[in-house]
Amino acid sequence: MAVYEHKHGDDIRAFTSPEGVTKWRREIADEWFEQEVGKAKPADPQAMTDEYFEHVGDACGEYFSSQEVNVEG
């Protein structure tokens, strides 16, 4: 389960693997990095993603969190 908290509300998604969470987090950062951070993206995708969320957490109150949960039923 992953939650992306931003100025327009919260987006909540369920994934079947940690890789899905990582991919979604990276896609968000990749789409908005230059607009929100105001500079070119770092070449390393993980560094770019981490820098993006550090910046928007401090500047905009945007956060990304995830937690492993059990699915019942």
Secondary structure, DSSP 8 states (H G I E B T S, - for coil): -EEEEETTEEEEE--SSHHHHHHHHHHHHHHHHHHHH-S---SSHHHHHHHHHHHHHHHH--EEEE-------
